[in-house]
Every structure is written in C-alpha cells, then in structure tokens.
Amino acid sequence: MSDFADRIRRTLAEIERTKGMADSPDRVAVYPDPIYTSLVRDIVEEIKKEIKEEALRELKKSG
C-alpha cells in the first residue's frame, strides 16, 4: 500500500475513533474537524505532487 493511501486510511480510522469517543451529536460534529482538515490537506498536497510530476514528465517528453 502506498504511503499516501496508508495516511488516508489512518486518518479515516482516527475520525471514526474520535466520533466514537464523543458523547453527544454536537461533539461528534466538532471533535473530528481538525482531523478532517488534515485529511483535506493531505489530499490536496498529494494532488499537487501528482500534477507537478505529470507536468515534469510532459516537459521531458516534449523537450
């Protein structure tokens, strides 16, 4: 499994654990917010990395 997929899997598991620890619906909505932020940040960073790598490959092919 790739490092990215493993990070996403761990983050999703952490979200589920955090939801389970919350006592009320209000807390279920608030507790995982920082984890969701981290998840989105990881996804955006991976997409940026993939775009950069693809652009470099295209530049090498055309150059």
C-alpha positions, 0 to 999 in steps of 0.5 A: 500500500502506498504511503499516501493511501496508508495516511488516508486510511489512518486518518479515516480510522482516527475520525471514526475513533474520535466520533466514537469517543464523543458523547453527544451529536454536537461533539461528534460534529466538532471533535473530528474537524481538525482531523478532517482538515488534515485529511483535506490537506493531505489530499490536496498536497498529494494532488499537487505532487501528482500534477507537478510530476505529470507536468515534469514528465510532459516537459521531458517528453516534449523537450 
